[in-house]
């Protein structure tokens, strides 16, 4: 049973590494930049961008490691299983406490072509209606920044 549990550790670490690596790759490369004037700003609450389940995975791995240090034979196997479960539950609860919404802005910008573009982003106190701005990127990655 212990060998079976330990075989899951490298797979979990690899999955976590691929998730973090894919995020880093998606943020590189060319970005479109448009210019415009802010028409309206509305304050909103944005959900956090933490990856769900990471707390449970990290907690489970920590619990597995600690459980493997306890006892020997069948007792160690039981300690590893209990440590994994306890660590996963604890890690999930810790992550829930940090998953609070953050202050954001829904910004409507009239670009130079006359089209209105709406961007929702974290709060930026340096933005105000009537201000000339750049819209960097597109889709969920778009950000409004002062000129």
Secondary structure, DSSP 8 states (H G I E B T S, - for coil): -HHHHHHHHHHHHHHHHHHHHHHHHHT-S---EEEEEEEEEEEEEE-----TTHHHHHHHHHHHHHHTTSSSTHHHHHHHHHHHHHHHHHHHHHHHHH---EEEEEEEEEETTS-EEEEEEE--TT--TT-EEEEES-GGG-EEEE-
